[in-house]
Amino acid sequence: MDTQCAPARRRQMIVNWLGLAVLLGLGIVTGPAGVALAPADLPAPQVPAAGGR
Protein backbone atom coordinates (compact mmCIF):
# COMPACT_ATOMS: atom_id res chain seq x y z
CA MET A 1 0.00 0.00 0.00
CA ASP A 2 2.85 2.38 0.80
CA THR A 3 4.64 1.48 -2.44
CA GLN A 4 1.51 2.45 -4.38
CA CYS A 5 1.20 5.79 -2.59
CA ALA A 6 4.86 6.70 -3.02
CA PRO A 7 4.75 7.85 -6.70
CA ALA A 8 1.65 9.98 -6.14
CA ARG A 9 3.22 11.53 -3.05
CA ARG A 10 6.43 12.25 -4.94
CA ARG A 11 4.48 13.76 -7.84
CA GLN A 12 2.55 15.97 -5.40
CA MET A 13 5.85 17.10 -3.86
CA ILE A 14 7.20 17.91 -7.33
CA VAL A 15 4.03 19.87 -8.14
CA ASN A 16 4.36 21.76 -4.87
CA TRP A 17 8.01 22.59 -5.58
CA LEU A 18 7.15 23.66 -9.13
CA GLY A 19 4.39 25.92 -7.86
CA LEU A 20 6.74 27.41 -5.29
CA ALA A 21 9.41 27.97 -7.95
CA VAL A 22 6.87 29.61 -10.28
CA LEU A 23 5.64 31.89 -7.50
CA LEU A 24 9.22 32.75 -6.57
CA GLY A 25 10.12 33.42 -10.20
CA LEU A 26 7.05 35.61 -10.64
CA GLY A 27 7.98 37.52 -7.50
CA ILE A 28 11.50 38.07 -8.81
CA VAL A 29 10.26 39.05 -12.28
CA THR A 30 7.59 41.40 -10.98
CA GLY A 31 10.13 43.02 -8.67
CA PRO A 32 12.51 45.33 -10.57
CA ALA A 33 11.62 44.56 -14.21
CA GLY A 34 8.03 43.45 -13.65
CA VAL A 35 6.62 46.73 -14.92
CA ALA A 36 8.44 46.30 -18.23
CA LEU A 37 7.86 42.53 -18.50
CA ALA A 38 4.30 42.37 -17.18
CA PRO A 39 2.57 39.23 -18.53
CA ALA A 40 -0.72 39.74 -20.38
CA ASP A 41 -2.66 37.41 -18.08
CA LEU A 42 -1.55 39.37 -14.98
CA PRO A 43 -3.06 42.87 -15.12
CA ALA A 44 -0.47 44.85 -13.19
CA PRO A 45 -1.17 48.52 -12.47
CA GLN A 46 1.33 50.77 -14.21
CA VAL A 47 2.59 52.63 -11.16
CA PRO A 48 6.19 53.31 -10.12
CA ALA A 49 7.47 50.68 -7.71
CA ALA A 50 7.23 52.28 -4.28
CA GLY A 51 8.94 50.24 -1.59
CA GLY A 52 9.88 47.48 -4.05
CA ARG A 53 6.34 46.12 -4.01
C-alpha positions as CSV (number, residue, x, y, z in Angstrom):
1,M,0.0,0.0,0.0
2,D,2.9,2.4,0.8
3,T,4.6,1.5,-2.4
4,Q,1.5,2.5,-4.4
5,C,1.2,5.8,-2.6
6,A,4.9,6.7,-3.0
7,P,4.7,7.8,-6.7
8,A,1.6,10.0,-6.1
9,R,3.2,11.5,-3.0
10,R,6.4,12.3,-4.9
11,R,4.5,13.8,-7.8
12,Q,2.6,16.0,-5.4
13,M,5.8,17.1,-3.9
14,I,7.2,17.9,-7.3
15,V,4.0,19.9,-8.1
16,N,4.4,21.8,-4.9
17,W,8.0,22.6,-5.6
18,L,7.1,23.7,-9.1
19,G,4.4,25.9,-7.9
20,L,6.7,27.4,-5.3
21,A,9.4,28.0,-7.9
22,V,6.9,29.6,-10.3
23,L,5.6,31.9,-7.5
24,L,9.2,32.8,-6.6
25,G,10.1,33.4,-10.2
26,L,7.0,35.6,-10.6
27,G,8.0,37.5,-7.5
28,I,11.5,38.1,-8.8
29,V,10.3,39.1,-12.3
30,T,7.6,41.4,-11.0
31,G,10.1,43.0,-8.7
32,P,12.5,45.3,-10.6
33,A,11.6,44.6,-14.2
34,G,8.0,43.4,-13.6
35,V,6.6,46.7,-14.9
36,A,8.4,46.3,-18.2
37,L,7.9,42.5,-18.5
38,A,4.3,42.4,-17.2
39,P,2.6,39.2,-18.5
40,A,-0.7,39.7,-20.4
41,D,-2.7,37.4,-18.1
42,L,-1.5,39.4,-15.0
43,P,-3.1,42.9,-15.1
44,A,-0.5,44.8,-13.2
45,P,-1.2,48.5,-12.5
46,Q,1.3,50.8,-14.2
47,V,2.6,52.6,-11.2
48,P,6.2,53.3,-10.1
49,A,7.5,50.7,-7.7
50,A,7.2,52.3,-4.3
51,G,8.9,50.2,-1.6
52,G,9.9,47.5,-4.0
53,R,6.3,46.1,-4.0
